[in-house]
Structure formats: C-alpha cells, structure tokens
C-alpha cells in the first residue's frame, strides 16, 4: 500500500509538470495502476475531490473533460471527448477530429469497461453499468445498464 501511495503522489506530480494549467486535480483523488491521461494543446481536464479510478482507466482530452466530486470509476473505463472525422479521400491518420466536452456529475459510479464518448453529460448520482458505451446525455439519478442484446436501458432512481 505504501508503494502505491508513493507512486500515486509521484504520478500526480509528473502530470502537473507535464500539463500545468490544463490539468486540475483536487484533494482526495486517487487511482490504482495503469491510469493514462492525455491532454492535447488548448484542452482542459478537471477532476474534483474524492474521486477514485480503478486499474487501467484512460482519459483522452482534446477539448474539455470535467469529473465531479465523489465519483467511482471501475476498471478499464475509457473517456474520449473527440472522434475522428472520416474522409474517404484521406488516410485516417491524416483526418482531423470532432470535439465536444464531457461533464460527469457528482457522486457517479462508472462501472468496469464503460466507454464515454464526446459531448456527453452524465447527471449527479447516476450509475453506468459495466460494458456500456455512453454517447448521449444521462439525466441525474439514473441507472444505465447493458442487457444481453447490447441495448441500454435507463432506470430512474428513487430519491
């Protein structure tokens, strides 16, 4: 545990040196091994207090990603605020990107193997079940789960 805590502190320090003002990590943010953060020029990432990332999460930012307080991320969660613009006349690695910010509210649980795509807003107190691909807004107090047919179902949570 002590080694993990030291590594976490060093990694946060490294991220702050590499990204400077593009990255804001508040107190109590913690993570396990394999967290990958990429923030491109003119992009911003904010992670609010007491948020936890499990093993092998990835956040890729070309525009803006904001993650609220007291969130919990399962293993292998991927967050992308951009997508390739496909053009048949160009090689895919020469194409530009569509970008749109992502906002994840407070007290959200994002379960394992979830992918969150550009332009999404996830409301406070929401749960995104394992293996979901989120490409549209999720209202507050909502549970989203994937069924065997790979369809997603939203369930409004009681207060």
N, C-alpha and C positions, 0 to 999 in steps of 0.2 A: 504494500500500500504506500509506503514511504517513497519508493522509487517512482511509482505512478504520479504521486503528488508533485515530486520534484520535476518530472518530465512535463507535467501539465503547466507548471509555472514557467519553465524554460520555453515551452512551445508558445504560450501566450506572449511572452517577452519577444520571441522571434517574430510572431505575427505583427505585433505592434511596431517593431522596427521595419519590417518589410512593407506594411500597408499604411502606417501612420494614421492620418486623419480619416482615411477611407474606412477604417475599422473601429467600431466602438464595442468593447466587451465590458459589461457591468459586473459588479461583485457577485460572487457565488456561482458563476458559470463554470461548469465542469464537464469533462469528457473522458472517454476511455480511448484506447488505442485506435489509430488509423483515421482520425478526423482530418479531412482535407478541406482547405479553404483557398479559393482562388478569387481574387478581386481585381478586375481589369481597370484600366485607366478611366477616370471620371465615374467610377462606380462606388457604392457605399454598402456596408454591412453593419447592422446594429443587432447585438444580441443582449437582451435585457437580463436582469438579475435572476439568479437561482434557476437557470436553465441547464439541462443535462443532455449530453449527446452520448449515446452508447457507441459501440465499436463500429468503425468504418463508415461513418457518415460523411457526406460530401456537400459543400455549398459552393456553387459557381455563380459569380455575380458579374454581370456586365452593366446592369442598371442599378437596382436598389433592392435589398432584402432586409426586412425588419422582423425580428423574432421577439415576441413578448416575454413577460415575466413568468417564471414557474412552469416552463414548458418541459416536456419529457420527450426525447427522441429515441426510438428503438434502433436496433442495429440496421446498418446499410440504408439509411434514409438519404435520398438524393434531392437536392433543391437546385433548379435551373431557372433563372429569370430571363432566359433567352432561348431562341431556336434558330436553326439555320434557315436562310431564305434559299429555297431550291430554285435553280435556274438551269434548264437543260443545256444552255449554251456555254456554261462554265463548269469547271471542275468543282466538286462540292467543297474542297478546301479553299477555293477562291471566292466563295459566296459570302455575303455579309450575314448579319443576324437581325431578327426581330427581337426587340427587348421590351419588357414590361415588368414593373416592380411586383414584388411578392410581400404580403404582410400576413404574419401569423400572430394571432391574438394571444392574450394571457391565458395561462392555465390550460394549455392544449397538450394532448397526448398524441404524438405522431408515431404509430407503431412500426414494426420492422418492415423493411423493403418497400416503403412508400416512396413514390416519386411525386414531387410538387413542381408543376410547370409554370411558366411565365404568366403574369397578370392575375394570379390567384390571391384572394383574400380569404383567410380562414378565421372565423369569428372566435371570440373568447369561449372557453370551456368546451371546446369541441374535441372529439376523438376521431382520428382517422385510422381505421383498422388496417391490419397487415396486408401488404401487396396491392394497395390501391394506387392508381395513377390519378392525381388531382389536377384537373385542367379547367375547373370552373370554381367560382366562389362558393364557400361553405358558410352558412349562417352560424351565428353564435348558438351554443347549447345543442349541437348536432353531433350525432354519431354516424360516421360513414363506414360501411363495411363492404367487402367484396364477397359476392356469393360464388358458387361453383361455376356459374355461367359467365364469370368475369364482368358481370354488371354491378354497378354500385347502387346501394340503397341508402337513402338518408333517413335517419330516425331522429325526430325531435326529442331532445332530453327534457325530462320534467325538471321543475325548479326545486 
